Amino acid sequence: MKTIHKFRLEGGKVINTLKLREGYRAVRCEYVVPDKCVYLWVEQPLNVDIKTVVRQFVLTFSGEPVPIRYNYVDTAIDTLGAEAYHVFEVSGAATSEMLAKGEVHAEPLADSH
């Protein structure tokens, strides 16, 4: 069995740390106007015997440079504000480097809704 969970992502050079089950996959990303934020929906197995992994994601605006090691996930568009938010998964090496340089700051592990 599997399910889809929703996670709120913070912007502004914040690393969003999520605890997910191995075999997860991001299935949707959307800017929710009433909440004024970006959400990421992730499909993951329900089996409690499957190991959990910690993964990190960042939001960027169009035109902002990101390290080559970042993996593009999806784009969310604020249709009222005419802004696009791009979600990237961060590699472990990039995270450590950027935290050390103070380029980003980490958020606590997010639980799904």
C-alpha positions as CSV (number, residue, x, y, z in Angstrom):
1,M,0.0,0.0,0.0
2,K,1.0,3.6,-0.5
3,T,-0.2,7.1,0.2
4,I,0.4,10.7,-0.7
5,H,1.4,13.3,2.0
6,K,1.4,17.0,1.7
7,F,4.4,19.1,3.0
8,R,4.6,22.9,3.3
9,L,7.9,24.3,1.9
10,E,9.4,27.5,3.2
11,G,11.2,29.9,0.8
12,G,14.0,32.4,1.2
13,K,17.1,30.3,1.2
14,V,15.7,27.8,3.7
15,I,16.5,24.1,3.4
16,N,13.3,22.2,4.0
17,T,14.2,18.9,5.7
18,L,11.6,16.1,5.2
19,K,11.6,12.6,6.7
20,L,10.3,10.2,3.9
21,R,10.1,6.5,3.3
22,E,12.6,4.9,0.8
23,G,10.9,4.6,-2.5
24,Y,9.2,8.0,-2.2
25,R,8.5,10.2,-5.2
26,A,7.4,13.8,-5.5
27,V,4.1,13.9,-7.5
28,R,2.9,17.5,-7.3
29,C,3.9,21.0,-6.3
30,E,1.5,23.9,-6.0
31,Y,1.3,27.5,-4.7
32,V,-1.8,27.6,-2.5
33,V,-3.1,31.2,-2.7
34,P,-5.1,31.3,0.6
35,D,-2.0,30.0,2.5
36,K,0.5,32.1,0.5
37,C,2.9,29.2,0.4
38,V,4.2,26.3,-1.7
39,Y,3.2,22.7,-0.9
40,L,4.9,19.5,-2.1
41,W,2.9,16.3,-2.4
42,V,4.9,13.1,-2.0
43,E,3.9,9.5,-2.7
44,Q,5.4,7.0,-0.4
45,P,4.9,3.5,0.8
46,L,2.8,2.8,3.9
47,N,4.8,-0.2,5.1
48,V,6.3,0.6,8.5
49,D,9.1,-1.8,7.8
50,I,10.5,0.4,5.0
51,K,13.4,2.5,6.1
52,T,12.9,6.3,6.4
53,V,15.4,8.7,4.8
54,V,16.0,12.4,5.4
55,R,15.8,14.5,2.3
56,Q,16.1,18.3,1.8
57,F,14.4,20.7,-0.6
58,V,14.8,24.4,-1.5
59,L,12.6,26.9,-3.3
60,T,14.0,29.3,-5.8
61,F,12.6,32.0,-8.0
62,S,13.0,32.0,-11.8
63,G,16.5,33.2,-12.8
64,E,18.1,32.4,-9.4
65,P,21.2,30.2,-9.9
66,V,21.4,26.9,-8.0
67,P,24.3,24.4,-7.7
68,I,24.6,21.9,-10.5
69,R,24.1,19.1,-7.9
70,Y,20.5,20.2,-7.1
71,N,17.8,18.1,-8.8
72,Y,14.8,19.8,-10.2
73,V,11.5,18.5,-8.8
74,D,8.7,20.8,-10.0
75,T,7.4,24.4,-10.4
76,A,4.6,26.1,-8.5
77,I,3.0,29.3,-9.9
78,D,1.4,32.0,-8.0
79,T,-1.2,33.1,-10.6
80,L,-2.2,36.2,-8.7
81,G,1.3,37.4,-7.9
82,A,2.7,36.3,-11.3
83,E,5.6,34.5,-9.6
84,A,7.1,31.1,-10.1
85,Y,8.7,29.0,-7.4
86,H,11.0,26.1,-8.4
87,V,11.5,23.2,-6.1
88,F,14.9,21.5,-6.1
89,E,16.1,18.5,-4.1
90,V,19.4,19.2,-2.4
91,S,22.3,16.8,-2.4
92,G,23.9,16.1,1.0
93,A,27.3,17.5,0.0
94,A,25.7,20.8,-1.2
95,T,23.7,21.1,2.0
96,S,26.8,20.8,4.2
97,E,28.7,23.3,2.1
98,M,26.0,25.9,2.0
99,L,25.2,25.6,5.7
100,A,28.9,26.1,6.5
101,K,29.0,29.2,4.3
102,G,25.8,30.6,5.9
103,E,24.2,30.7,2.4
104,V,21.1,28.8,3.7
105,H,19.7,27.8,7.1
106,A,17.9,24.5,7.9
107,E,14.4,24.1,9.1
108,P,13.4,21.3,11.5
109,L,12.1,18.0,10.1
110,A,8.6,18.5,8.6
111,D,5.8,16.1,9.2
112,S,3.2,15.5,6.6
113,H,-0.4,16.8,6.7
